[in-house]
C-alpha cells in the first residue's frame, strides 16, 4: 500500500487545541475542493509515493507525541484511513485536518477530527457534508474560516442549528489571513458572547506559511 505525500515535517502546531505543541505533520497530496483562500494549493498535485511503513519510520525518527495528518484533503486518498489507524496503534496522539466534504464514518475513533465547515466566502459551502456532524465526538473540533461578516453570521447559525458547542470540545473561529483583521473577529465574538475560540494560525506569524512549517 502506498500514499502520495507532499511533505512530512516537524514543527509547532499552528492551530486547534494543541496549538504550540511540537508536532509531526504528514501532508497528503490532492484535494477535490478549491477554496478561495486556500493556503496549501501546492499540495493539490505532484507529491511522492511512500509506503505506509516508510511514513511510520520517518514519523518515528522525530520521536513525537503528536502527529497531524493534513492536506490538501487527506481523506481523498482511501489509504489515509489505514495510516491513521497505524499511527494510533504506534501510540501517537493523532489528529486529522479535514474539509468535512468526505465521509468521516470510517475514521478510527481514536483520531481527533478537526473538521472545517466551509463558509460562503470559501466558494465551497455547497461541499459541506452535514452528515459528518453526527460522527463528531466530544474529543473533536469544528473550524470556521471567516473572511467576512456574512461568513461569521453564517457560522453562528450553524453552531446553533447543530448544537456544536455541546457536541465537540472546541469550536474554532479563524480569520482569513490578510483578509480579515483578527481584532475585528475578536470584537464580534466578544460582542456576541460566543463560547467558541478565536484561532490565529501561529505558523503564519512565525514562518509566513512557508512549506515545511
C-alpha positions as CSV (number, residue, x, y, z in Angstrom):
1,X,0.0,0.0,0.0
2,X,1.3,3.4,-0.9
3,X,0.3,7.0,-0.2
4,X,1.1,10.2,-2.2
5,X,2.7,12.7,0.1
6,X,3.6,16.3,-0.5
7,X,5.8,16.6,2.7
8,X,6.5,15.3,6.2
9,X,7.9,17.8,8.6
10,X,8.3,18.6,12.3
11,X,7.1,22.0,13.5
12,X,4.9,23.6,16.1
13,X,1.2,23.0,15.8
14,X,-0.2,26.3,14.4
15,X,-3.9,25.8,15.2
16,X,-6.6,23.8,17.0
17,X,-6.5,22.6,20.6
18,X,-2.8,21.6,20.6
19,X,-1.5,24.9,19.2
20,X,2.1,25.5,20.1
21,X,2.9,21.8,20.6
22,X,5.8,20.2,18.7
23,X,4.1,18.0,16.1
24,X,4.9,15.9,13.1
25,X,2.8,16.8,10.0
26,X,2.1,14.3,7.3
27,X,0.7,16.3,4.3
28,X,-1.0,14.1,1.8
29,X,-1.3,15.3,-1.8
30,X,-4.6,16.1,-3.5
31,X,-7.9,17.9,-2.8
32,X,-11.2,17.9,-4.5
33,X,-12.0,21.4,-3.2
34,X,-10.8,24.8,-4.4
35,X,-11.4,27.2,-1.5
36,X,-10.9,30.8,-2.5
37,X,-8.5,31.4,0.4
38,X,-6.6,28.1,0.3
39,X,-3.1,28.3,1.8
40,X,-1.9,24.9,0.7
41,X,-2.6,24.8,-3.1
42,X,1.0,23.5,-3.6
43,X,-0.4,20.1,-2.2
44,X,-3.1,19.8,-4.9
45,X,-0.9,17.7,-7.2
46,X,2.6,16.2,-7.5
47,X,4.0,14.6,-4.4
48,X,5.9,11.4,-3.9
49,X,4.7,7.9,-3.3
50,X,5.6,6.5,0.1
51,X,4.8,3.1,1.6
52,X,2.9,3.2,4.9
53,X,5.9,1.6,6.6
54,X,8.2,4.3,5.4
55,X,5.9,7.0,6.6
56,X,5.7,5.4,10.0
57,X,9.5,5.1,10.2
58,X,10.0,8.7,9.2
59,X,7.5,9.9,11.8
60,X,9.2,7.8,14.4
61,X,12.5,9.5,13.7
62,X,11.2,12.7,15.3
63,X,10.1,10.8,18.5
64,X,6.9,12.9,18.6
65,X,3.9,12.8,20.9
66,X,1.6,14.5,18.4
67,X,1.0,13.7,14.7
68,X,-1.3,15.6,12.4
69,X,-2.4,14.2,9.1
70,X,-3.4,17.0,6.7
71,X,-3.5,18.0,3.0
72,X,-4.9,19.0,0.7
73,X,-7.8,16.8,1.8
74,X,-6.2,13.7,3.3
75,X,-9.3,11.6,3.0
76,X,-9.2,11.9,-0.8
77,X,-6.7,9.1,-0.6
78,X,-8.5,6.0,0.8
79,X,-5.2,4.7,2.1
80,X,-5.3,7.6,4.6
81,X,-7.7,5.5,6.8
82,X,-5.1,2.7,7.3
83,X,-2.4,5.3,8.0
84,X,-4.5,7.0,10.7
85,X,-5.1,3.6,12.4
86,X,-1.4,2.6,12.2
87,X,-0.3,6.0,13.8
88,X,-2.8,5.4,16.6
89,X,-1.5,1.9,17.1
90,X,2.0,3.3,17.3
91,X,1.0,5.3,20.4
92,X,0.8,8.8,19.0
93,X,-1.9,11.4,19.7
94,X,-3.2,11.7,16.2
95,X,-5.3,14.5,14.6
96,X,-6.9,14.7,11.2
97,X,-7.4,18.1,9.5
98,X,-10.3,17.6,7.0
99,X,-12.5,19.8,4.9
100,X,-15.6,17.9,6.0
101,X,-16.6,17.2,2.4
102,X,-15.8,13.4,2.6
103,X,-17.3,10.8,4.9
104,X,-15.9,10.6,8.4
105,X,-17.6,7.4,9.4
106,X,-14.6,5.2,8.6
107,X,-12.1,7.2,10.5
108,X,-10.6,5.5,13.6
109,X,-12.4,6.8,16.7
110,X,-9.1,7.4,18.4
111,X,-8.3,10.1,15.9
112,X,-9.1,13.7,16.9
113,X,-11.1,15.1,13.9
114,X,-10.6,18.8,13.2
115,X,-13.3,19.4,10.7
116,X,-13.9,22.5,8.6
117,X,-17.4,23.8,7.8
118,X,-16.9,25.8,4.7
119,X,-18.4,29.3,4.9
120,X,-19.8,31.1,1.9
121,X,-16.6,33.1,1.4
122,X,-14.7,29.9,0.7
123,X,-16.7,29.4,-2.5
124,X,-17.2,25.8,-1.4
125,X,-20.1,26.0,1.0
126,X,-22.1,23.6,-1.2
127,X,-19.5,20.9,-0.5
128,X,-20.2,20.6,3.2
129,X,-21.3,17.1,4.2
130,X,-23.5,17.8,7.1
131,X,-24.0,14.1,7.8
132,X,-20.4,14.2,9.2
133,X,-21.6,16.3,12.2
134,X,-23.2,13.1,13.6
135,X,-19.8,11.4,13.5
136,X,-18.1,14.1,15.7
137,X,-17.5,13.3,19.4
138,X,-16.6,15.4,22.4
139,X,-13.0,14.9,21.6
140,X,-13.3,16.5,18.1
141,X,-13.2,20.1,16.9
142,X,-15.0,22.2,14.3
143,X,-13.3,25.1,12.5
144,X,-14.8,28.0,10.6
145,X,-12.5,30.1,8.4
146,X,-14.1,33.6,8.4
147,X,-13.4,36.2,5.7
148,X,-16.5,38.5,6.0
149,X,-19.3,39.4,8.4
150,X,-21.5,37.2,6.2
151,X,-19.2,34.2,7.0
152,X,-19.4,35.0,10.7
153,X,-23.1,35.2,10.8
154,X,-23.4,32.0,8.8
155,X,-21.1,30.2,11.2
156,X,-23.1,31.4,14.2
157,X,-26.2,29.9,12.6
158,X,-24.5,26.5,12.1
159,X,-23.4,26.4,15.7
160,X,-26.9,27.0,16.9
161,X,-28.6,24.7,14.4
162,X,-26.3,21.7,15.1
163,X,-25.6,22.4,18.8
164,X,-21.9,22.4,18.0
165,X,-20.7,23.9,21.3
166,X,-22.2,20.9,23.2
167,X,-21.2,18.3,20.6
168,X,-17.4,19.0,20.3
169,X,-14.6,20.1,22.5
170,X,-13.8,23.3,20.6
171,X,-15.5,25.5,18.0
172,X,-12.7,27.5,16.3
173,X,-13.2,30.8,14.5
174,X,-10.2,31.6,12.4
175,X,-9.8,34.9,10.5
176,X,-8.7,34.5,6.9
177,X,-5.1,35.6,6.8
178,X,-4.7,39.1,5.4
179,X,-8.4,39.3,4.5
180,X,-10.0,39.8,7.9
181,X,-8.3,41.6,10.8
182,X,-8.1,39.3,13.8
183,X,-9.1,42.1,16.1
184,X,-12.3,42.6,14.1
185,X,-13.3,38.9,14.5
186,X,-12.3,39.1,18.2
187,X,-14.6,42.0,18.8
188,X,-17.5,40.2,17.0
189,X,-17.0,37.1,19.2
190,X,-16.9,39.3,22.4
191,X,-19.9,41.3,21.4
192,X,-22.0,38.1,20.9
193,X,-20.5,36.4,23.9
194,X,-19.8,33.3,21.9
195,X,-18.4,30.3,23.7
196,X,-16.1,29.5,20.8
197,X,-12.4,30.1,20.5
198,X,-10.6,32.7,18.4
199,X,-7.8,30.9,16.5
200,X,-4.8,32.6,15.0
201,X,-2.6,30.5,12.7
202,X,0.7,30.5,14.7
203,X,2.8,29.2,11.8
204,X,1.9,32.1,9.6
205,X,3.2,34.6,12.1
206,X,6.4,32.6,12.8
207,X,7.2,31.4,9.3
208,X,4.9,33.3,6.9
209,X,3.2,30.0,5.9
210,X,6.4,28.7,4.2
211,X,6.2,25.0,3.2
212,X,7.8,22.7,5.8
213,X,6.5,24.8,8.7
